[in-house]
Amino acid sequence: SVPFLVRLFPIVLTKFVFLNFLAFPFFTDLRRPELLVNNTVSLYLVTEPGVTVGVWHTVPGSRGAEAQGKDQRWYEEALADAHPVIIYLHGNGGTR
């Protein structure tokens, strides 16, 4: 019956191969990265009309003392300074 269900509903196969409906770690609010990772803030970028991408901005440990107690605006301005930016693309889980 499994091959029949896969043939009838191909989206089911995609869900079970990639398991992108699971968010790990469980019961964690990924919109609040400061609870998981030090010196991190959640930002949202509008890439095109109707498409918003959520990103985390984490400053390196060497700037950790400087980042303590700063608001989101400080993190946005830190992206424009001379320090390099590393982009990490995490995968297909739909979470950060």
Secondary structure, DSSP 8 states (H G I E B T S, - for coil): -HHHHHHH-HHHHHHHHH-TT--SSTT--TT-GGGTSTTEEEEEEEEETTEEEEEEEE--GGGHHHHTT--HHHHHHHTTSSS--------SSS--
